[in-house]
Amino acid sequence: MLPPIVLASQSAARRQLLEAAGIPYRVQPSYFDEGQIQLTDPVQLVQKLALAKAEVVAAQQREAVLVLGADSVLYFQGEILGKPVDAAEAERRWRQMRGQVGELYTGHALVDTAQGRRLAHYAVTRVFFAKPSDEEIRAYVATGEPLACAGCFAIDGRGSLFVERIEGCHGNVIGLSLPLLRRMFHELGYSLTEAWQL
């Protein structure tokens, strides 16, 4: 029997991915201070952050639930890029990224309070950026979209104009790899398709 799923994230993109897959959930953001974890390896970083967010929310539950935590970063030219601090940084990043390739890492964590089990995995997708002009970059940054996104772009929004192609899971770039999530639920003994009968 599939326990209630709690999404430890405020991300509208992650909510939309779960809804499109027919997965019921409720939202309870963790408000975990991401600055507590400083790592230079993107795999370790996203997994630790995702798990930390999920564990904070799991500790607040009074019923058996599955808490889903997630965190994304762009790894570009040996540097981990989260959300830009301001518009000027977003413009600088885009001038560096255009015509280049980055790797979008998303950590996925599940905390099963019924079984006392926790999992943390990751997915990575290579992103091939287009070559927008300075004017196009300024226009994109002015929309505000890049300021809310890891790596300074949203592939499911206006940023899709500036991504030539990807290698790997498309949903992962948006915020969750649903195939990875399905495998993680199986690892804990659950089937996500059970949600379609609820």
C-alpha positions, 0 to 999 in steps of 0.5 A: 500500500502506497503511503501518502507522499509529501513533497518537501519542495515549493517548486511549481515545476516539480509539482507539475511533473508529479501531477502529469504522472498522476502521482498524488502528493501534498506539499510541505517545504522544508526551509532547510538552510542549504548553506549548511552543506558545502561540497565541491562534488555535484553528485554528493552535494545534490544527494545530501541536500535532497536528503537533508530537506526530506529528513527535516520534513519527515521529522515533523510528520505524525503519520506514516508517509514517504517524503520526497526531497530534491535539489538541482545544480548545474555543473559548468566548467568545473563549477557548481551553479545554483540560483544566481544572486541577482540579474547581473550574475545571471547575465554574466553566466549566460554570456559564459554558457552560450554555445557551451555544454553543462550538466544538470544534476538533480538529487532525489531523496525518499524518507519512508517513515513507516519502514525507517528507510531513506534513499538518495540517488541522482540523475544527470542530464547534459544540456547543450546551450544555444548562442543567444545574443547579448540583447536576447540574454538581457531580455531573458534575464529581465523576465526574472525566470533565470533568477529562480532556477538552478543553472539560470534557465528553465527548460520548461519556460522561456529558457527553452528558446536557448537550449539546443538539445539535451542528453538524458532525462528531460524531466530531470532538467525541470526538477525530477527524473520520474523514471528514477523516482519510479525505481526508487519507489520500487527499491522501497517496495512500492509501485507508483502506478498504485497511485492511479487506483487511489 
